């Protein structure tokens, strides 16, 4: 199960980072790439927030102690 925990941590971290990027682009705070269709579109700020929250949940699930008497 250690592989699954690592997978949750990696996927969750990537989801948080991607979600924060989408929030920044949707709010117009991050103007990269310059030709992105997501720039200044509030829908992407909402989508990014949801993605980041899911990522936080995955990181929490992967990092929590399962109480196996370590």
N, C-alpha and C positions, 0 to 999 in steps of 0.2 A: 503493500500500500504506500510505501514511501515514494514510488514513482508517481502515483496519482496525486499525492500531496504536492510534489514538485510541479507537476503539470498544472494544478490549480493555481499555484503561486505564480508561475510564469505566464499563463494565459490571463490571470487576473491582473497582473502588473501591466501587461501589454494593453489590456482593455482599459485600465485606468488612464494610461498615457494617451491612448488613442482618443478616449472620451474627452480628456482635457484639451487635446488639440482641436477637436471638433467644437467644443465650447468656445475656445478662443477664436476660432475662425467664424463661428456663427455670430459672435458678439462684435466681430471686426477688430479684435485685439491682436490677432495673429494674421498678418497679410501674406502668408506663404502657403502654397505657391501663388504668385500674383494673379494667375488666371483661374483660380479655383472657383467653382460654382457655389461653394459653401460660404464664401466671404459675405458677412453682413446679413446672413439669412438666419433669423431666430429659430427656425425649425431645427437647424443643426446644433444650436446651443441646447435645445431640449433633448435631441437624440444623444448628444455627447454626455449630458448629465445622466441620462438613463444608462448609457454604456459604462460610464465611470462608476456608478453605483453598483452595477452588476459586477464589475471588476473588483470593487472593494469587497463585495460579498464572497467572491471566489478566493481572494487573498485571505480573508478572515477564515473561510472554511479550510483552506490549505494550511494555514499557520496555527490553527487551534490545537491545543493539546488533547489528545484522545484518551488520556488517563490510563495508559497501558503500563504504568509502573516503571518508568524509565529510571 
